[in-house]
Amino acid sequence: MNNDGPTLKKDINSDHRILKTDIKKEPNLHEDEIFFGCGCFWGAEKCFWKLPGVVTTSVGYAGGEKNNPTYYEVCSGLTGHSEVVRVVWDKNKIDISDLLKMFWECHNPTQKNRQGNDMGTQYRSAIYYKNENNKKIILDSKEHYQNELNKKNIGLIETEIKMINSYFYAEAYHQQYLASEGSRQYCSASPTKVNLGNFTGSNYKLKNYVWENFNWEVDKCVLRSDNKPIENNI
């Protein structure tokens, strides 16, 4: 296990295509980072870069054993890694509960080692964190979402939740893929259409109208919107 922090592949331009920030930026005192596995990381990354208060995003591999794996190695299922989105956020503008709301609602966490038509351990639902202080709210959000799913008889959450030390950036063409010229507008996410709602520790900062941009009743909703971040009007 590599404990030296994220590894940036040599062919990657560190400028975010949309946010114009450094995708390898380390959080400062009023920022934090987290890693979400929601199936294919192309569509998932767009979900998070659109949220107000998100400083930067990138896609990569985490949760496994092999150092600096390639996409094809991860797809083999032999590295143990999941496709994830790294999110760095400004804690003064957006709360971790907002990010958890997006995570639980943008995919189906009851599907094990798959998401929609994509199958394999690399597509598993996952939340990885580096800050131990985030563990409780993550688990509280899971418990609450499970209760909401139970009301709809949807099933048990399969999300892997654990602390990690290593994150490896995916290849350049994967970064902000849906915003790249000529990209294939593909997303396999299969949302449950169940809202997270308020839970123990939640402190939502985003306005309701922000969430109106994500209508999970519409198939592949995130692909139908533009790439611009949503403004959180006061």
C-alpha positions as CSV (number, residue, x, y, z in Angstrom):
1,M,0.0,0.0,0.0
2,N,1.4,3.4,-1.0
3,N,1.1,6.0,1.8
4,D,2.7,8.8,-0.1
5,G,-0.5,10.4,-1.4
6,P,-2.1,10.5,-4.8
7,T,-0.1,9.5,-7.9
8,L,-0.5,11.6,-11.0
9,K,0.2,9.8,-14.2
10,K,2.7,11.5,-16.5
11,D,0.3,12.2,-19.3
12,I,-2.3,14.0,-17.2
13,N,-2.9,17.8,-17.4
14,S,-3.8,18.8,-13.9
15,D,-6.2,21.6,-15.0
16,H,-9.9,20.7,-14.5
17,R,-11.7,21.1,-17.8
18,I,-14.7,22.8,-16.2
19,L,-13.8,24.2,-12.8
20,K,-10.3,25.4,-14.0
21,T,-8.8,24.3,-10.7
22,D,-5.9,21.9,-10.1
23,I,-7.3,18.3,-9.9
24,K,-4.4,17.3,-7.7
25,K,-5.0,20.1,-5.2
26,E,-4.5,19.1,-1.6
27,P,-7.2,20.4,0.8
28,N,-6.4,23.5,2.9
29,L,-7.8,24.2,6.4
30,H,-11.3,24.9,5.3
31,E,-11.5,22.1,2.7
32,D,-11.7,18.3,2.8
33,E,-11.6,15.4,0.4
34,I,-13.6,12.2,-0.1
35,F,-13.8,9.4,-2.6
36,F,-17.0,8.0,-4.1
37,G,-17.5,4.9,-6.1
38,C,-20.9,5.0,-8.0
39,G,-20.3,2.7,-10.9
40,C,-18.7,4.1,-14.0
41,F,-16.8,7.2,-12.9
42,W,-17.5,9.2,-16.1
43,G,-21.1,10.2,-15.1
44,A,-20.4,10.2,-11.4
45,E,-17.7,12.9,-11.7
46,K,-20.1,15.2,-13.5
47,C,-22.6,14.9,-10.7
48,F,-20.1,16.2,-8.2
49,W,-18.4,18.9,-10.3
50,K,-21.8,20.5,-10.9
51,L,-22.4,21.1,-7.1
52,P,-21.7,24.6,-5.7
53,G,-18.8,24.6,-3.3
54,V,-16.9,21.7,-4.9
55,V,-13.4,22.9,-5.4
56,T,-12.1,20.2,-7.8
57,T,-12.8,16.7,-8.9
58,S,-10.9,13.9,-10.6
59,V,-11.4,10.2,-11.3
60,G,-9.1,7.4,-10.3
61,Y,-8.7,4.1,-8.6
62,A,-8.9,3.3,-4.8
63,G,-9.7,0.6,-2.3
64,G,-7.4,-2.1,-3.8
65,E,-3.8,-3.2,-3.4
66,K,-1.8,-2.5,-6.6
67,N,0.2,0.7,-6.8
68,N,-0.5,3.0,-9.7
69,P,-2.7,0.6,-11.7
70,T,-3.8,1.1,-15.3
71,Y,-7.4,1.2,-16.4
72,Y,-7.1,-2.2,-18.0
73,E,-5.6,-3.7,-14.9
74,V,-8.4,-2.4,-12.8
75,C,-11.0,-3.7,-15.3
76,S,-9.4,-7.2,-15.0
77,G,-10.7,-7.3,-11.4
78,L,-7.3,-8.4,-10.1
79,T,-6.2,-5.1,-8.5
80,G,-9.1,-4.9,-6.0
81,H,-9.6,-1.2,-6.9
82,S,-12.9,0.5,-7.5
83,E,-13.5,3.3,-10.0
84,V,-13.9,6.4,-7.8
85,V,-14.4,10.2,-8.0
86,R,-12.2,12.3,-5.8
87,V,-14.0,15.3,-4.5
88,V,-12.4,18.3,-2.7
89,W,-14.9,20.7,-1.2
90,D,-15.1,24.0,0.6
91,K,-16.7,23.3,4.0
92,N,-17.9,26.9,4.2
93,K,-20.0,26.5,1.0
94,I,-21.1,22.9,0.9
95,D,-21.5,20.3,3.7
96,I,-20.4,16.6,3.5
97,S,-24.1,15.8,4.0
98,D,-24.8,17.4,0.6
99,L,-22.1,15.2,-1.0
100,L,-23.6,12.2,0.7
101,K,-27.0,13.1,-0.6
102,M,-25.7,13.2,-4.1
103,F,-23.8,9.9,-3.6
104,W,-26.8,7.9,-2.3
105,E,-29.3,9.3,-4.8
106,C,-27.2,9.2,-8.0
107,H,-26.8,5.4,-8.2
108,N,-28.2,2.2,-6.8
109,P,-26.1,1.2,-3.7
110,T,-27.9,-2.1,-3.4
111,Q,-26.3,-3.5,-6.5
112,K,-23.3,-5.6,-5.6
113,N,-20.2,-5.3,-7.9
114,R,-22.2,-3.7,-10.6
115,Q,-24.1,-0.6,-11.7
116,G,-26.7,-1.0,-14.3
117,N,-25.2,-2.8,-17.3
118,D,-21.6,-2.5,-16.0
119,M,-20.5,-5.5,-14.1
120,G,-17.3,-6.2,-12.1
121,T,-15.8,-5.3,-8.7
122,Q,-14.4,-2.0,-10.1
123,Y,-18.0,-0.8,-10.4
124,R,-18.9,-1.5,-6.8
125,S,-20.5,1.2,-4.6
126,A,-18.0,2.7,-2.2
127,I,-17.2,5.6,0.1
128,Y,-13.6,6.0,1.0
129,Y,-12.4,8.6,3.4
130,K,-9.0,9.9,4.8
131,N,-10.4,12.0,7.6
132,E,-11.5,9.8,10.5
133,N,-13.9,12.7,11.6
134,N,-16.1,11.9,8.6
135,K,-16.7,8.3,9.5
136,K,-19.7,8.8,11.8
137,I,-21.7,11.0,9.4
138,I,-21.1,8.6,6.6
139,L,-22.4,5.7,8.6
140,D,-25.3,7.7,9.9
141,S,-26.3,8.6,6.3
142,K,-26.1,5.0,5.3
143,E,-28.3,3.9,8.2
144,H,-30.9,6.5,7.3
145,Y,-30.8,5.7,3.6
146,Q,-31.3,2.0,4.4
147,N,-34.4,2.9,6.4
148,E,-35.7,4.9,3.4
149,L,-35.0,2.0,1.0
150,N,-36.8,-0.4,3.4
151,K,-39.9,1.6,3.1
152,K,-39.8,0.9,-0.7
153,N,-38.7,-2.8,-0.3
154,I,-35.7,-2.1,-2.4
155,G,-33.0,-4.1,-0.7
156,L,-29.8,-3.9,1.4
157,I,-27.0,-1.4,0.8
158,E,-23.8,-3.1,-0.5
159,T,-21.6,0.0,-0.3
160,E,-18.1,-0.5,0.9
161,I,-17.1,2.1,3.5
162,K,-13.5,2.3,4.7
163,M,-10.6,4.6,5.4
164,I,-7.9,4.6,2.7
165,N,-4.4,6.0,2.4
166,S,-3.9,5.6,-1.4
167,Y,-5.6,7.1,-4.5
168,F,-4.3,6.7,-8.0
169,Y,-5.4,9.1,-10.8
170,A,-6.9,7.5,-13.8
171,E,-5.5,8.2,-17.3
172,A,-5.9,11.6,-18.9
173,Y,-8.7,10.7,-21.2
174,H,-10.9,9.7,-18.2
175,Q,-10.6,13.0,-16.5
176,Q,-13.8,15.0,-16.9
177,Y,-14.6,12.7,-19.7
178,L,-18.1,13.8,-20.4
179,A,-16.9,17.4,-20.9
180,S,-14.2,16.3,-23.5
181,E,-14.7,16.8,-27.2
182,G,-16.1,13.8,-28.9
183,S,-16.8,11.9,-25.7
184,R,-19.3,9.1,-25.7
185,Q,-22.2,10.3,-23.5
186,Y,-22.4,7.1,-21.5
187,C,-23.7,6.5,-18.0
188,S,-24.9,3.2,-16.4
189,A,-26.1,4.6,-13.1
190,S,-29.4,3.2,-12.0
191,P,-30.8,5.5,-9.2
192,T,-33.3,4.1,-6.8
193,K,-35.4,7.3,-7.0
194,V,-35.4,7.4,-3.2
195,N,-34.3,10.6,-1.5
196,L,-31.9,10.7,1.5
197,G,-33.7,13.4,3.5
198,N,-32.5,14.7,6.9
199,F,-30.5,12.4,9.1
200,T,-28.4,12.5,12.3
201,G,-25.6,15.0,11.7
202,S,-26.9,16.4,8.4
203,N,-26.4,20.1,7.9
204,Y,-27.3,20.7,4.3
205,K,-26.0,24.0,2.8
206,L,-27.3,23.8,-0.7
207,K,-30.6,25.3,-1.7
208,N,-33.5,23.1,-2.8
209,Y,-33.3,24.4,-6.3
210,V,-29.8,23.0,-6.7
211,W,-31.3,19.5,-6.4
212,E,-34.0,20.3,-8.9
213,N,-31.3,20.1,-11.5
214,F,-31.1,16.4,-10.8
215,N,-34.4,14.7,-11.6
216,W,-33.7,11.0,-11.0
217,E,-37.0,10.1,-12.4
218,V,-35.5,10.9,-15.8
219,D,-33.2,8.1,-17.1
220,K,-29.6,9.2,-17.1
221,C,-30.6,12.7,-16.0
222,V,-27.1,13.9,-15.4
223,L,-26.3,13.4,-19.1
224,R,-29.1,15.6,-20.2
225,S,-27.7,18.7,-18.4
226,D,-24.9,20.9,-19.5
227,N,-21.4,20.8,-17.9
228,K,-21.6,24.1,-16.1
229,P,-21.5,24.1,-12.3
230,I,-24.7,25.1,-10.6
231,E,-24.7,28.4,-8.8
232,N,-26.1,28.4,-5.2
233,N,-27.9,31.7,-5.1
234,I,-28.3,33.2,-1.7
